[in-house]
Amino acid sequence: MSSCAPGGCSSSEPRVQASSFQDRRLPPTRAAAPSLPVAGAAAAAAAPAAAARGAGDDRRRTDLTGVLAVQCPDQKGVVASLAQLLFGFNCNILQVRRAAAAGSSGGRPYRPQPKRMGILVSKLDHCLWDLLIRHHSGELRCDIPVVISNHSDLKHVASMFGVDFVHVPIDEGKHESRAEAKAAQEAAIQHTLGEAGCDLIVLARYMQIFGEDFCGRNWRRTINIHHSFLPAFEGGRPYHRAHDRGVKIIGATAHYATSELDAGPIIEQDITRITHRDAPADMVRKGKDLERLVLARAVRWHLQDRVLVHANKTVVFED
C-alpha cells in the first residue's frame, strides 16, 4: 500500500495526494515504465488522480490524498513501475504496502469523495449505535444516507443522528408465497440503496438471508458481522448453548456476504476468553463488544480501500 502527494507516489496500494487532476499520460520526455500486465489499467485509473504540473508550479495540496490499489501477477519492477508512473504526474509517495500472492487482474481508481454507506438492521441495535457514533465522531470517513430495516423498531436511533430510516418489511399478504414476498423485499432494498447512491452495504446484525441474485450483485461491497460459533452453534440463543457446552473462547467475524451463507472472504476476526465464572448474559455482553469492534475495523478498512479480495481470501493493509 502506498500514499502520494505532489512530488512523488507509489505502488501496490498507493495513497495519492495531489494538487489537481487531469487525464493524461506520462510526459513523452520521460523514459517509459516497464510493462506490467495490469499497469495499463491501473494507470488509466490513477491518471485522474495525478497532479497536473503547471509551468513552474510545484505547490503541494495536502488536502487531496487517495489510494491506488493494484492487483497483478507478482514480478520484479512492480513497485518501481508504479513509482515512476506516479512521479510522472507529480505525486508524492506517502506510504507503500504490498503483499505477494497468486495474482489476478484488477484495480481501483482514486476516490476523492467519501463512500456512501447504507446500513441494514433488524432489531438488535448495538452495531447500529456503534457505527453511527463512530461516524458522528469522525472516525468513519463516509456518508450514511440511509438505514434500512425489515422492522420499524430502530427508527428512533437513525432519527437521533439525522439519517433517513426506510422500513422494508417482508409483506406476505401481498404475495402468493413467502419466496415471492422475500424477492420483492430484496428488490425494494436494492432500489433504496441505488436511490441513495450507496457504495457500501453493512449488515449490522440484519437477521435475514439474502438470495443469490442480491448477493451476486453486491457481495464485493456488502459486509456482514456474526459471532464466531458457526457452524458449531447455529440458530437461536448461540451464547446459551455455548455456555452449556463450556466453551473457553468466543469470537466475532466480519466478512463479505456471498451467496454461500457466512462463507465469504473474511476481513477481520477477534476473540475473547471465557471462564466458568461467565454466565450466558456475560457471554452475550462480551460477544456484542467483539461484534462492535470487529465490524468497525472491517468497515473502516473497506472505506479506506485497504482490502483486496482474491480467491475467497483477503489481503488487508491494516492501519
Backbone hydrogen bonds, N-H to C=O, Kabsch-Sander energy under -0.5 kcal/mol:
donor,donor_aa,acceptor,acceptor_aa,energy
2,S,13,E,-8.1
2,S,96,V,-0.5
3,S,14,P,-0.5
4,C,15,R,-6.8
5,A,8,G,-0.9
5,A,92,N,-0.8
7,G,90,N,-1.2
8,G,5,A,-1.5
13,E,11,S,-2.6
13,E,97,R,-0.7
15,R,2,S,-2.2
15,R,95,Q,-0.8
16,V,14,P,-0.6
16,V,66,G,-4.9
18,A,64,L,-1.0
22,Q,47,A,-0.6
22,Q,50,A,-0.7
24,R,22,Q,-1.4
30,R,27,P,-2.1
40,G,36,L,-0.7
42,A,38,V,-2.7
43,A,39,A,-3.1
44,A,40,G,-2.3
45,A,41,A,-1.9
46,A,42,A,-2.4
47,A,43,A,-2.5
49,A,46,A,-1.6
50,A,47,A,-1.9
51,A,89,F,-1.2
52,A,20,S,-2.2
54,G,52,A,-0.9
54,G,57,D,-0.6
57,D,54,G,-2.1
58,D,56,G,-0.7
62,T,60,R,-0.6
64,L,61,R,-1.2
65,T,63,D,-0.7
66,G,16,V,-5.3
68,L,14,P,-6.7
69,A,67,V,-0.6
69,A,108,R,-0.6
70,V,12,S,-3.5
70,V,68,L,-0.5
71,Q,106,G,-1.5
78,V,75,Q,-1.1
81,S,77,G,-2.7
82,L,78,V,-2.1
83,A,79,V,-2.3
84,Q,80,A,-2.3
85,L,81,S,-2.4
86,L,82,L,-2.5
87,F,83,A,-2.1
88,G,84,Q,-1.9
89,F,85,L,-0.5
89,F,86,L,-0.9
90,N,87,F,-2.1
91,C,86,L,-2.0
92,N,17,Q,-0.9
94,L,3,S,-7.0
94,L,15,R,-0.7
94,L,92,N,-0.6
95,Q,3,S,-0.5
97,R,11,S,-0.6
101,A,99,A,-0.5
106,G,71,Q,-0.7
108,R,69,A,-1.7
110,Y,45,A,-1.0
115,K,141,R,-0.5
117,M,115,K,-0.5
117,M,143,D,-3.5
118,G,116,R,-0.5
118,G,200,L,-2.9
119,I,146,V,-1.9
120,L,202,V,-3.0
121,V,148,I,-2.3
122,S,205,R,-0.6
129,W,125,D,-2.6
130,D,126,H,-1.8
131,L,127,C,-2.4
132,L,128,L,-2.4
133,I,129,W,-2.5
134,R,130,D,-2.5
135,H,131,L,-2.4
136,H,132,L,-2.5
137,S,133,I,-2.1
138,G,135,H,-1.2
139,E,134,R,-2.1
140,L,134,R,-1.0
141,R,139,E,-0.7
142,C,140,L,-1.3
143,D,115,K,-2.7
146,V,117,M,-0.6
147,V,164,D,-2.6
148,I,119,I,-3.0
149,S,166,V,-2.1
150,N,121,V,-0.9
155,K,152,S,-1.4
157,V,154,L,-0.5
158,A,154,L,-1.5
159,S,155,K,-2.3
160,M,156,H,-1.7
161,F,157,V,-0.7
161,F,158,A,-1.0
162,G,159,S,-1.4
163,V,158,A,-2.5
164,D,145,P,-0.8
166,V,147,V,-2.8
167,H,165,F,-0.5
168,V,149,S,-3.1
168,V,166,V,-0.7
171,D,169,P,-1.0
172,E,170,I,-1.2
174,K,171,D,-1.1
175,H,172,E,-1.3
181,A,177,S,-2.0
182,K,178,R,-2.9
183,A,179,A,-2.2
184,A,180,E,-2.3
185,Q,181,A,-2.1
186,E,182,K,-2.4
187,A,183,A,-2.1
188,A,184,A,-2.0
189,I,185,Q,-2.4
190,Q,186,E,-2.6
191,H,187,A,-2.2
192,T,188,A,-2.4
193,L,189,I,-2.6
194,G,190,Q,-2.1
195,E,191,H,-2.7
196,A,192,T,-1.8
197,G,194,G,-0.9
198,C,193,L,-2.3
199,D,116,R,-2.7
200,L,116,R,-2.1
201,I,221,R,-3.3
202,V,118,G,-2.7
203,L,201,I,-0.5
203,L,223,I,-3.2
204,A,120,L,-1.8
204,A,202,V,-1.3
205,R,203,L,-1.9
207,M,205,R,-0.7
208,Q,206,Y,-0.8
210,F,208,Q,-0.5
215,C,211,G,-2.3
216,G,212,E,-2.9
217,R,213,D,-1.6
218,N,214,F,-1.8
219,W,215,C,-2.4
221,R,218,N,-2.3
222,T,219,W,-1.2
223,I,201,I,-2.7
223,I,221,R,-0.5
224,N,255,H,-3.2
225,I,203,L,-0.9
226,H,253,T,-2.0
228,S,251,G,-2.6
230,L,227,H,-0.7
232,A,229,F,-1.7
233,F,229,F,-0.9
234,E,231,P,-0.7
241,R,237,R,-1.8
242,A,238,P,-2.5
243,H,239,Y,-2.2
244,D,240,H,-2.1
245,R,241,R,-1.5
246,G,242,A,-1.0
246,G,243,H,-0.6
247,V,242,A,-1.9
250,I,272,T,-2.4
252,A,270,D,-2.1
253,T,226,H,-2.8
254,A,268,E,-2.9
255,H,224,N,-2.1
256,Y,265,P,-2.4
257,A,222,T,-2.2
258,T,256,Y,-1.1
261,L,259,S,-0.7
263,A,260,E,-1.9
267,I,254,A,-2.7
268,E,254,A,-1.6
270,D,252,A,-1.6
272,T,250,I,-2.3
274,I,248,K,-3.2
278,D,275,T,-1.6
279,A,277,R,-0.6
282,D,279,A,-0.6
283,M,279,A,-2.0
284,V,280,P,-2.4
285,R,281,A,-2.1
286,K,282,D,-2.6
287,G,283,M,-2.5
288,K,284,V,-2.4
289,D,285,R,-2.0
290,L,286,K,-2.1
291,E,287,G,-2.4
292,R,288,K,-2.4
293,L,289,D,-2.1
294,V,290,L,-3.0
295,L,291,E,-2.2
296,A,292,R,-2.3
297,R,293,L,-2.2
298,A,294,V,-2.2
299,V,295,L,-2.7
300,R,296,A,-2.5
301,W,297,R,-2.6
302,H,298,A,-2.2
303,L,299,V,-2.7
304,Q,300,R,-1.7
305,D,302,H,-1.8
306,R,301,W,-3.0
308,L,306,R,-0.5
308,L,315,V,-2.6
310,H,313,K,-2.7
313,K,310,H,-1.2
315,V,308,L,-2.9
316,V,314,T,-0.5
317,F,306,R,-2.9
317,F,315,V,-0.6
318,E,316,V,-1.3
